[in-house]
Amino acid sequence: MSSVAIENLVEIVEALPTELQERVVEHLREYIADLQDDQRWDASFSRTQSALEAAARRAKQERVEGKATAMDYERL
C-alpha cells in the first residue's frame, strides 16, 4: 500500500472520536490477522497441491478397482 493511502486512512481515523478510533483499530487488527491467515493457508495449499491431486487420483483409482471400503465413522 502506498504511503498516500496510509496517510488517508490515518486522517480518516484521526477524525473520529477516540472510542471509535480504538474500535476501528481493533477491527483493522482482526481483519489484517484474517488476511495473513488466509495467505498462510493459500501458501500451504499451493505447496501441497500436487500431492493432494495425486492422493485424490489414487483414491479414485482404488475405488474403480474395488479396493476402497466405506469409511467406518464409529472407528474415527
C-alpha positions in Angstrom: 0.0 0.0 0.0 1.3 3.4 -0.8 2.1 5.9 1.9 -0.6 8.2 0.5 -3.2 5.5 1.1 -1.9 5.0 4.7 -1.9 8.8 5.3 -5.5 8.9 4.1 -6.5 6.1 6.4 -4.8 7.8 9.3 -6.6 11.1 8.6 -10.0 9.3 8.4 -9.4 7.5 11.7 -8.0 10.6 13.4 -11.2 12.5 12.6 -13.2 10.0 14.7 -13.8 10.2 18.4 -11.2 8.3 20.5 -13.6 5.5 21.3 -14.4 4.9 17.6 -10.7 5.1 16.8 -10.0 2.3 19.1 -12.8 0.2 17.7 -11.6 0.9 14.1 -8.0 -0.1 15.0 -9.2 -3.3 16.7 -11.3 -4.2 13.6 -8.3 -3.5 11.4 -6.1 -5.7 13.5 -8.6 -8.6 13.3 -9.0 -8.0 9.5 -5.3 -8.0 8.9 -4.8 -11.1 11.0 -7.5 -12.8 8.9 -5.8 -11.8 5.7 -2.5 -13.1 7.0 -4.1 -16.3 8.0 -5.6 -16.7 4.5 -2.2 -16.1 3.0 -0.7 -18.8 5.1 -3.4 -21.2 4.1 -3.0 -20.3 0.4 0.8 -20.8 0.6 0.3 -24.2 2.4 -2.2 -25.4 -0.2 -0.1 -24.3 -3.1 2.9 -26.2 -1.7 0.9 -29.4 -1.3 -1.5 -29.1 -4.3 0.3 -31.7 -6.4 0.4 -34.2 -3.5 -3.3 -33.6 -2.9 -4.2 -34.2 -6.5 -2.1 -37.4 -6.6 -3.8 -38.7 -3.5 -7.2 -37.9 -5.0 -6.3 -39.8 -8.2 -5.1 -42.8 -6.2 -8.3 -42.8 -4.1 -10.4 -42.6 -7.3 -8.5 -45.4 -8.9 -8.7 -47.6 -5.8 -12.5 -47.1 -5.8 -12.7 -48.1 -9.5 -10.6 -51.2 -8.8 -12.9 -52.1 -5.9 -10.0 -51.7 -3.3 -11.8 -48.9 -1.4 -14.0 -49.5 1.6 -16.7 -47.4 3.1 -15.5 -45.2 6.0 -16.5 -46.5 9.4 -17.2 -43.3 11.3 -17.6 -45.2 14.5 -13.8 -46.1 14.4 -12.7 -42.5 14.0 
